[in-house]
Structures are given as structure tokens and as C-alpha cells.
Amino acid sequence: MIEIEILGTGCVKCRRMKKHVEEAVKDLGIKAKITEVNDINEIIRRGVMSTPSLIINGELKSHGRMKSPEQIKKMLKEYL
């Protein structure tokens, strides 16, 4: 199972990123645990200064930019 974390404060872009992640996971037909990290102190502790950020299996894959479902699928395919 792939673990995906979305770091963000709950803004529109962060919520959209979650939807894009869910769409990518569904399209690929994979099992993934999707977690949202909204606590600003936790986000800063991880060294992330811009959101939304995307972490896949503990690896920071994107920060400060919205990713399309297609871009997220490419990232997820590295773990299949």
C-alpha cells in the first residue's frame, strides 16, 4: 500500500490537491492511505514552507504547486 500525505492548511488549492490524489489513485486502481496534515506546526517541522505539498511513502514529491491527476499518476507509478 502506498502512503500519501497532503500537507496544507485546508485552503482551496489543498482541497483540490486531495481530490486530484483521490482521482489518480482511483484511475490507477491501487490501494493507498491518504492522509491530510493540516497542523501548521507539523508542516513547518517537516521543513515545508509552501503548500500544498505532496509526500509519497515519506518522500517529498511536490511543494507549493498544484499537481494534476495525470502528474500525480506519474509520481505514483514509481511505486508500483
C-alpha positions in Angstrom: 0.0 0.0 0.0 1.2 3.5 -0.9 1.1 6.1 1.8 0.3 9.6 0.6 0.3 12.7 2.7 -1.1 16.1 1.6 0.3 19.0 3.6 -1.7 22.1 3.6 -3.8 24.5 5.7 -7.1 23.5 4.2 -7.2 26.2 1.5 -8.9 25.7 -1.8 -5.7 24.5 -3.5 -5.0 22.0 -0.8 -8.6 20.6 -1.0 -8.2 20.4 -4.8 -4.9 18.6 -4.4 -6.7 15.9 -2.3 -9.3 15.5 -5.0 -6.6 15.1 -7.6 -4.8 12.5 -5.5 -8.0 10.5 -4.9 -8.7 10.6 -8.7 -5.2 9.4 -9.6 -5.4 6.6 -7.1 -8.8 5.5 -8.4 -7.7 5.7 -12.0 -4.7 3.5 -11.3 -6.8 1.1 -9.3 -4.2 1.0 -6.4 -4.5 0.9 -2.7 -3.3 4.0 -0.9 -3.6 5.5 2.5 -4.3 9.2 2.0 -3.7 11.5 5.0 -4.1 15.2 5.3 -1.7 17.2 7.5 -3.3 20.5 8.4 -1.3 21.4 11.5 0.9 24.3 10.6 3.5 23.4 13.3 3.8 19.9 11.9 4.1 21.2 8.3 6.9 23.5 9.4 8.6 20.7 11.5 8.8 18.8 8.3 10.7 21.6 6.6 7.9 22.5 4.2 7.4 26.2 3.6 4.9 26.3 0.8 1.7 24.3 0.4 0.0 22.3 -1.0 2.7 19.7 -0.6 2.6 16.1 -1.6 4.6 13.3 0.2 4.5 9.8 -1.2 5.9 7.0 1.0 7.8 9.5 3.1 9.4 11.3 0.1 8.5 14.9 -0.6 7.5 14.9 -4.3 5.9 18.4 -4.7 5.6 21.6 -2.8 3.9 24.9 -3.4 2.3 23.8 -6.7 -0.9 22.2 -7.7 -0.5 18.9 -9.5 -2.9 17.5 -12.0 -4.2 13.9 -11.6 -2.0 13.0 -14.6 1.1 14.4 -12.9 0.2 12.6 -9.7 -0.3 9.3 -11.6 3.2 9.6 -13.0 4.6 10.0 -9.5 2.6 7.1 -8.1 3.7 4.8 -10.9 7.3 5.0 -9.5 6.0 3.0 -6.5 4.1 0.2 -8.4 
